[in-house]
Amino acid sequence: MSKYKYYFRKPKSAIVSDVFKWLAIAGAVSIAATSPYFALNILKGFNKSGKYEKEKVCDAFYKLKKQGYISIQQKNHQIYISLTKEGKKKAGRFQIDSLAIKKPKKWDSMWRLVIFDIPQLKNVQRNAFRGKLIELGFMLLQKSIWIYPYQCKDEIGLLRDFFGLTEKEIRLITAKNIENDSYFRKIFKLN
């Protein structure tokens, strides 16, 4: 590394995480392979910010391919990079780990209630889903009913899909009024 060029060094796992996020957003990536420099084109596409050393990015792609998380195929002078079934699962975990609900400047005076009835056979999914609700800031209204003041339809849908649950097992309800909601208004710091 030249003394004039500094890289923000992240551990390899962080680079792998960024590669997953990039592939999850981009979907299947196609890169022209007509040039012998197509590998550099892959690196440039991923590493536009220049925050990673090229060798580390190459290592990350190689590691993901070796572990069966990405597929790299050549067809008609094009290189196609895509997530495998296992890669999509792992990318989903990264997406779930970084999931957050955006809070608008002004509350729309609507409550979001998440109710669930997940069978005992799916105890792992139920506990993980409940833990994620707590992490996102939901409050327990009563057994298996959680309350939140902001729009979260997409996030709940993503969690439902990720944990392999159905709309019968997890429902999202939007309510205008909840009796004695002053406690929750105080907890969520609403006017």
N, C-alpha and C positions, 0 to 999 in steps of 0.2 A: 504494500500500500504506500503510495507516495506521501511525502510529508505534507503536501498541500491539499490532499483530498481525505476528508474524514467521513467515515460511515457511521450511521447510527446503528450500533450493534444490538441485535436482539438475539435471544436464544433461538436455536433451531426450531423449537416447538412453536415459537411466535411466528416465525417465517412460514412454517407449515400451516398454521392457522390462517395467515394472510393469503396463502395460496388457495386454501379451501374457500375462503370468503370470495376471492376473486373469481374462482371457477363457478361457485354457486351463483354469483351475480351474472357472469358472462354466459353461463350455460355451456354448450359445446363450443369450443374455440377452434377456429380454423385459421391456420397460418400457411401462407404460400411457401412451398418448399422448393421452388425452382432455383433458389440461390443456395449455395453451400453454407450460407450464413443464417439459415432458418432458425437454428437454436438461439442465435443472438437476437433474432426477431421475437422469439418467445420471451426471452429475458427482458427485452425492451418493453414489450407489451405489459408484462407484469410489474416491472420495476421502473415505471416512469419517473417516480420520485427520486430514484437513485439512492434510496436509503439502505439497500442491501448490497453486499458484495456479490458479484456474479456467481462465484463458486458456491456460495451458500444457497442461492436460488436454484442453481443446477442440482445441488445435493438434495434440496427439498423435493423437486420434481422427481428425481431418481428414486428417492425414498418412498414417495407416494405411489409411484408406479410399481415398485418392488413389493409394497405392502398390499397391492391390489385395489387402491383407492382411486386411481385415475387410469384411464385408457389412452394410449397414444397410438394412433393409426395413420398410415399414409395411404391416400387414395388420389389418383389423378394429380400428382404434383402438389398435393395439399396435405398438411399435417392436421389431424383432428385430435384435440385433447378434450376429454370429457370425464366427468365423474362416473365411476361405476356404481352399482347398487349399494355396495358397502361404503363407497366414497360419499354418496348422497346422505347416507345415515350419519356419517361422521360430520359432514358439513352441516346437517340439521342440528347436531349437538352444539356445534360452534354458534349457530344461529340462535338456538335456545339459550345458551349461556350468556349471550350478549343482548338478549331481548329486553326491551324497556318500553314503557308506555309514555308517549309524549303528553305533557300536561299543557293544556291551552292557558292563555293568560286569564281568560274568564271562564268560570264554570257555567255550563249550560243548564244548571238546576235539575239535571237528570241523574238518577242513580243507576248503576249497572250492577245487576245481581247475577252471580254465577252460582248455579245450583248443579249439584252432581249426585248421581246415584250409580256408583261404579261397583260392580260385583266384587265379592271377596276374592274371587279367582284372579282378579287384576289388582291385587293389593299393592304391588310394586308401582304400577302406573298411578294408582290413587294417591299414594304417599308422595310420589315425585310431583304430581300435578298440584297437590296441596302445598308442598314446599315451594313450588314456583310461584303460586299465588301469593304466598307470604313474602317471598323475595320481591315481587312486583309491587307490594304495598297494599294488597287487599286486606280487609279486616273481616273477621268472622262475625256474621250477623246472628246466625244460629247454626246448629249442626248441619254441615254440608251446604250452607248458603253463605256466600262471601259477597261483600259489598265494596264498590269502588266508584268514585264520582266521575271518572273520565271515560271517553270513548275507548273501547278495548276489543272491539269485535274481531279485528284482524289478528290480534295477539292471542286471543282465546281460541280462534280457529286454528292458528299455527300450533298451539299447544295440544289441541284436540287431535290434530293430524299426527303430530310428532309422537304422542303417546299411544296412537292407534285406538282412539276412543271414538264413539259415535255421538251424534247430536242427541240421541236419547239418553246417553250417559252424562253428557255435559250440556247444559243449556245456559244461554245468556239472555237475561231479561233486562229491559230498560224500563225504569219506573219513575214517574214524576214525583210521587209522594210516598214517603215511608213514615209511619207513625213514630213519633219521638226520635226524630233523626238528629236532634241537637248534639248528642254525644258524638256522632260520626262527623257532623259539620265541624265540631271542635277538633277532632282527631286529624281530619284532612285539611284543617285550616281554611275552611270555606266561609264566605260572608254570611 
